[in-house]
């Protein structure tokens, strides 16, 4: 019992000290020098916030040594999240999520050094997937599939450096195949 109590106190103190090291300041109190944010003449480490006219938070960015590193969140006027992303050395790295004003997820994209790299999924507000695929260097590549709001497949095909390539298939809202098109056999004047 005594050991559990002691561990509980140590855990509480650890959480308390980690929170104390993260100061929260209004972004207007930061100054910028050499692409770094400074607070009280030192590179800023903590959370910078920007507020809207109504007092709600618009932007919340985690900094380490003057550079955005960690979670960055933007908000709608109603207080719901607009976006949530991970920053590393001032650039988007990892998942970037966008939300509808209602709070439902709008998209999840993967970033590497500010560029879309990897999987991406876009949603209708009803929660159904709108489209999904891969990016490489901010360009669509590989297999992409799009859907109607009712969840039925709309189209499917491949991209090569953001250009449709190969055979694409298209369906109507009831799931009936209505067209196929080979994008490799196009002439420059036949789109």
ABEGO torsion letter per residue (X at the ends): XAAAAAAAAAAAAAAAAAAAABBBBBAAABBBBGGBBBBGGBBBBEBBBBBBAAGBBABBBBBBGGBBBEBBBBBBAAGBBABBBBBBGGBBBEBBBBBBAAGBBABBBBBBGGBBBEBBBBBBAAGBBABBEBBBGGBBBEBBBBBBAAGBBABBBBBBGGBBBEBBBBBBAAGBBABBBBAAABBAABX
